Amino acid sequence: IPCSMGSLSAVACGSSDTLIARAADVCLKEKRRLIVVPRETPLSLVQIRNMAALAETGAIILPACPAFYSRPQSLDDLVNVLVGRVLDLLGVENDIYRRWKAEA
C-alpha cells in the first residue's frame, strides 16, 4: 500500500520485471488474494482499463479514498479506515475503525 499506476500497469499487462510485480503475478496465477490499493486520481481511461483487467483476473481493487461516513476526527482516523478495510479483506479481525451500519 499504496500501488503506483506503474506497478498496476505492469501487473495488468503480465510484466514481472520487479519483485512487486512478480509477487502480484504469482498471487493471480495461484488464485491467491491480491489487494491492489491505487493511490492516484484522477484516473485515465487506460488506468481504469488496467484496474478492470486486474479485477477480471481476481484482484481486489480498493482505491485509497477516504471514507467520511465514519465521521473521522483526524488524519489517523482516515488512515485507520483504509487499513481496517484491507485487514477485513484479508480476514484479519480488527476494531481499528467504525464500520458502516444501515439505519433501522
matplotlib code that plots the C-alpha trace (Angstrom):
import matplotlib.pyplot as plt

x = [0.0, -0.2, 0.1, 1.5, -0.1, 3.2, 3.1, -0.6, 0.0, 2.9, 0.8, -2.2, 0.0, 1.7, 5.1, 7.0, 10.3, 10.2, 9.8, 6.4, 5.1, 6.3, 4.7, 1.4, 1.7, 2.2, -0.8, -3.0, -1.6, -2.1, -5.6, -4.4, -5.9, -4.3, -5.5, -4.4, -4.7, -4.2, -3.4, -3.6, -6.5, -8.0, -7.9, -7.3, -9.2, -6.1, -5.7, -9.4, -8.9, -5.9, -7.9, -10.7, -8.2, -6.8, -10.4, -11.2, -8.3, -9.3, -7.6, -9.5, -9.3, -9.5, -8.9, -7.2, -10.2, -11.2, -14.5, -16.3, -19.4, -17.4, -17.0, -13.2, -11.8, -8.1, -5.9, -5.2, -8.9, -8.9, -5.8, -7.3, -10.4, -8.3, -6.0, -9.1, -10.7, -7.6, -7.4, -11.1, -10.4, -7.5, -9.8, -7.9, -10.2, -9.7, -11.5, -9.5, -12.4, -16.1, -17.9, -21.0, -24.3, -27.6, -30.1, -33.1]
y = [0.0, 2.1, 0.8, 3.1, 3.2, 2.0, -1.2, -1.6, -1.4, -3.9, -6.4, -5.9, -6.5, -9.5, -7.9, -9.3, -7.3, -6.2, -8.1, -6.5, -7.2, -10.8, -11.4, -10.0, -12.2, -15.3, -14.3, -14.1, -17.3, -19.3, -17.8, -16.1, -13.0, -9.8, -6.5, -3.5, -0.1, 2.5, 6.0, 8.3, 10.4, 11.5, 8.3, 8.0, 5.5, 3.4, 3.2, 2.3, -0.5, -1.8, -1.9, -3.7, -6.2, -7.0, -7.3, -9.8, -11.9, -12.0, -9.0, -6.8, -3.1, -0.9, 2.7, 4.7, 7.0, 8.4, 7.2, 10.0, 8.0, 7.2, 10.9, 10.9, 13.4, 13.2, 12.0, 8.9, 8.1, 8.3, 6.0, 3.6, 3.1, 2.2, -0.1, -1.7, -2.4, -4.1, -6.2, -7.1, -8.2, -10.3, -11.9, -10.4, -9.4, -5.8, -3.0, 0.0, 1.7, 2.0, 0.1, 1.5, 0.1, 0.7, 2.8, 0.7]
z = [0.0, -2.0, -5.5, -8.1, -11.6, -13.0, -10.8, -11.5, -15.2, -15.1, -13.2, -15.5, -18.6, -17.1, -16.9, -13.9, -14.1, -10.5, -7.2, -6.5, -10.0, -9.8, -6.4, -7.6, -10.8, -8.6, -6.4, -9.5, -11.1, -7.9, -7.2, -4.0, -2.7, -4.2, -2.9, -5.0, -3.4, -6.2, -4.9, -7.8, -9.1, -11.4, -13.3, -17.1, -19.2, -19.6, -15.8, -15.4, -18.0, -16.2, -13.0, -14.8, -16.2, -12.7, -11.3, -14.1, -13.1, -9.5, -7.9, -5.4, -6.2, -3.1, -4.0, -1.3, -1.0, 2.4, 3.9, 5.6, 6.8, 10.0, 10.8, 11.1, 13.5, 12.4, 9.6, 11.7, 11.6, 7.8, 7.6, 10.1, 7.9, 4.9, 6.9, 8.6, 5.3, 4.0, 7.1, 6.7, 3.1, 4.4, 7.0, 9.9, 12.8, 13.9, 15.6, 14.4, 12.6, 12.9, 10.2, 8.5, 9.7, 7.9, 9.9, 11.0]

ax = plt.figure().add_subplot(projection="3d")
ax.plot(x, y, z, "-o")
ax.set_aspect("equal")
plt.show()
